[in-house]
Amino acid sequence: MGIEAQGGQKTAGANTVAPATGKLGVMVVGLGAVATTFIAGVEAVRRGLAKPIGSLTQMGTIRLGKRTDNQSPLIKDFVPLADLKDIVFTGWDLFEDNVYESAAHAQVLEKGLLDQLKPYLETIKPLPAVFDQYYVKRLHGTHVKTGKNKRDLANQVIADIQAFKKTVDRVVIIWCASTEIFITPSAVHQSIEAFEKGLDNNDIGISPSQIYAYAALSEGVPFANGAPNLTVDTPAMVELSKKNAAPICGKDFKTGQTMMKTVLAPAFKARMLGVSGWFSTNILGNRDGEVLDDPESFKTKEESKLGSLDYIFQPELYPDLYKDLYHKIRINYYPPRGDQKEAWDNIDIFGWLGYPMQIKVNFLCRDSILAAPIALDLVLFMDLAKRTPSLRSIGIQEWLSFYLKAPQSAPGLYPEHDLFIQSMKLKNTLRHIMGADLITHLGLEYYD
Ligand SMILES: NC(=O)c1ccc[n+]([C@@H]2O[C@H](COP(=O)([O-])OP(=O)(O)OC[C@H]3O[C@@H](n4cnc5c(N)ncnc54)[C@H](O)[C@@H]3O)[C@@H](O)[C@H]2O)c1
């Protein structure tokens, strides 16, 4: 008989996840709005100045056993996560601004808070970046590495990682840098060998984000990707990730409009309501908005944002409801709003006998405020994956799809976009690695 807290699926788990002892080094690629809001936020929480709202690892609980057991510890007390006080930050950027200066420029956090954190934030100064304007047209930076080819640049990033490793116990890298131009996977992305040849030959298909990712994975360091760039979504990087036990996950933080989409669309599908059109538009005035104003970077973002509805609605299974869905996404650069994005969705749905209805969603959000806790959770969970024998060598951590607009999954497997399926998958993965019963929500045992 099925039970809500399902037994018989325990793993050896509990004693095999290595503890989070010592310092966790976090290397952030790109010290812009999201990264500085993340770093300053962690420091504010460490000092007791604010709460880590939006972070599942810091505020979330996990139910264990039956509903009648009343056992719901904090996630951070259930799985061995690094403590915030043990995180050490560094990063790369093509501008020389330290984290205080960059945060002040981004204008996300109030000056009063930033000034309290200034002595600490000023100490985090970027390493020179791997950058090429061909891949991000709207940026011009001078704090940039030079080398004889892409292999040389990768080796310089590897040297940065090795030097940082000497000062901490473990390292995770997270991409919080800009959206690159759209790159279609080509021959150079099909194997480690082809990729390494491409580094030697300066293959145009290898962008800076791929160079950082190659360096991270070569060093056995987990790599999370907050932007929609191709980066690790290639057979070569999956192979390298598995080979060196360096976890990867999908791409592009799932923050505002797409988060809402992956909540609303599953509700329509669960109730068998049809959708004929979904128009999404945004105004955004930060540097990310400026980069996305370039059509080639926008294309990368658009592809990442478009995927979710098709996968959730499964028009091949429900042609009467979703096969004619018209999905359109616009992002408009509008400087007066800065980081305070405004998003509008018009959803044309239809119900019983085909009668049409409309839903309007107007989300006035703060982009980096939504992204910062996701960056924190990804870093902590990727570090956990690296310390977990059953996770570290599988490559893609599909259980972290919860955080990402474009989840990555095994070849031939469609990705799960539904936020609630993703949430269940994440929590069951935590139960699984700790040897606890999985929860199926069947619940018949309460009525025996
Ligand atoms: N904030 C959100 O809600 C959200 C959601 C999903 C994805 N993202 C993505 O997160 C990324 C960061 O967003 P942001 O608002 O902080 O942008 P931002 O422009 O403020 O910061 C990006 C930083 O990356 C640096 N950079 C660019 N290329 C680099 C390279 N090759 N090496 C090192 N540094 C480099 C830039 O100089 C800049 O300082 C963007 O790609 C954005 O699309 C943000």
Ligand as a Chemical Component Dictionary entry (heavy atoms), coordinates in Angstrom:
data_LIG
# 
_chem_comp.id                   LIG 
_chem_comp.type                 NON-POLYMER 
_chem_comp.pdbx_formal_charge   0 
_chem_comp.three_letter_code    LIG 
# 
loop_
_chem_comp_atom.comp_id 
_chem_comp_atom.atom_id 
_chem_comp_atom.alt_atom_id 
_chem_comp_atom.type_symbol 
_chem_comp_atom.charge 
_chem_comp_atom.model_Cartn_x 
_chem_comp_atom.model_Cartn_y 
_chem_comp_atom.model_Cartn_z 
_chem_comp_atom.pdbx_ordinal 
LIG N1  N1  N 0  18.271 40.084 -11.613 1  
LIG C1  C1  C 0  17.512 39.166 -12.128 2  
LIG O1  O1  O 0  16.334 39.048 -11.789 3  
LIG C2  C2  C 0  18.089 38.212 -13.096 4  
LIG C3  C3  C 0  17.324 37.109 -13.458 5  
LIG C4  C4  C 0  17.851 36.187 -14.348 6  
LIG C5  C5  C 0  19.112 36.376 -14.848 7  
LIG N2  N2  N 1  19.834 37.463 -14.525 8  
LIG C6  C6  C 0  21.136 37.592 -15.134 9  
LIG O2  O2  O 0  22.114 37.815 -14.183 10 
LIG C7  C7  C 0  23.196 38.493 -14.817 11 
LIG C8  C8  C 0  23.638 39.643 -13.942 12 
LIG O3  O3  O 0  22.615 40.629 -13.861 13 
LIG P1  P1  P 0  22.950 42.057 -13.235 14 
LIG O4  O4  O 0  21.674 42.789 -13.134 15 
LIG O5  O5  O -1 23.811 41.901 -12.053 16 
LIG O6  O6  O 0  23.810 42.714 -14.425 17 
LIG P2  P2  P 0  24.959 43.816 -14.295 18 
LIG O7  O7  O 0  25.149 44.339 -15.675 19 
LIG O8  O8  O 0  24.685 44.769 -13.201 20 
LIG O9  O9  O 0  26.237 42.973 -13.840 21 
LIG C9  C9  C 0  26.945 42.145 -14.699 22 
LIG C10 C10 C 0  28.421 42.359 -14.414 23 
LIG O10 O10 O 0  29.134 41.368 -15.146 24 
LIG C11 C11 C 0  30.302 41.982 -15.650 25 
LIG N3  N3  N 0  30.767 41.138 -16.748 26 
LIG C12 C12 C 0  30.275 41.015 -17.992 27 
LIG N4  N4  N 0  30.985 40.117 -18.698 28 
LIG C13 C13 C 0  31.954 39.653 -17.874 29 
LIG C14 C14 C 0  32.992 38.716 -18.008 30 
LIG N5  N5  N 0  33.176 38.073 -19.167 31 
LIG N6  N6  N 0  33.796 38.475 -16.954 32 
LIG C15 C15 C 0  33.609 39.133 -15.770 33 
LIG N7  N7  N 0  32.646 40.051 -15.589 34 
LIG C16 C16 C 0  31.837 40.304 -16.625 35 
LIG C17 C17 C 0  29.881 43.379 -16.013 36 
LIG O11 O11 O 0  30.971 44.249 -16.086 37 
LIG C18 C18 C 0  28.938 43.709 -14.855 38 
LIG O12 O12 O 0  29.620 44.315 -13.783 39 
LIG C19 C19 C 0  22.699 38.928 -16.191 40 
LIG O13 O13 O 0  23.175 38.056 -17.178 41 
LIG C20 C20 C 0  21.220 38.779 -16.064 42 
LIG O14 O14 O 0  20.586 38.521 -17.306 43 
LIG C21 C21 C 0  19.365 38.390 -13.647 44 
# 
loop_
_chem_comp_bond.comp_id 
_chem_comp_bond.atom_id_1 
_chem_comp_bond.atom_id_2 
_chem_comp_bond.value_order 
_chem_comp_bond.pdbx_ordinal 
LIG N1  C1  SING 1  
LIG C1  O1  DOUB 2  
LIG C1  C2  SING 3  
LIG C2  C3  SING 4  
LIG C2  C21 DOUB 5  
LIG C3  C4  DOUB 6  
LIG C4  C5  SING 7  
LIG C5  N2  DOUB 8  
LIG N2  C6  SING 9  
LIG N2  C21 SING 10 
LIG C6  O2  SING 11 
LIG C6  C20 SING 12 
LIG O2  C7  SING 13 
LIG C7  C8  SING 14 
LIG C7  C19 SING 15 
LIG C8  O3  SING 16 
LIG O3  P1  SING 17 
LIG P1  O4  DOUB 18 
LIG P1  O5  SING 19 
LIG P1  O6  SING 20 
LIG O6  P2  SING 21 
LIG P2  O7  DOUB 22 
LIG P2  O8  SING 23 
LIG P2  O9  SING 24 
LIG O9  C9  SING 25 
LIG C9  C10 SING 26 
LIG C10 O10 SING 27 
LIG C10 C18 SING 28 
LIG O10 C11 SING 29 
LIG C11 N3  SING 30 
LIG C11 C17 SING 31 
LIG N3  C12 SING 32 
LIG N3  C16 SING 33 
LIG C12 N4  DOUB 34 
LIG N4  C13 SING 35 
LIG C13 C14 SING 36 
LIG C13 C16 DOUB 37 
LIG C14 N5  SING 38 
LIG C14 N6  DOUB 39 
LIG N6  C15 SING 40 
LIG C15 N7  DOUB 41 
LIG N7  C16 SING 42 
LIG C17 O11 SING 43 
LIG C17 C18 SING 44 
LIG C18 O12 SING 45 
LIG C19 O13 SING 46 
LIG C19 C20 SING 47 
LIG C20 O14 SING 48 
# 
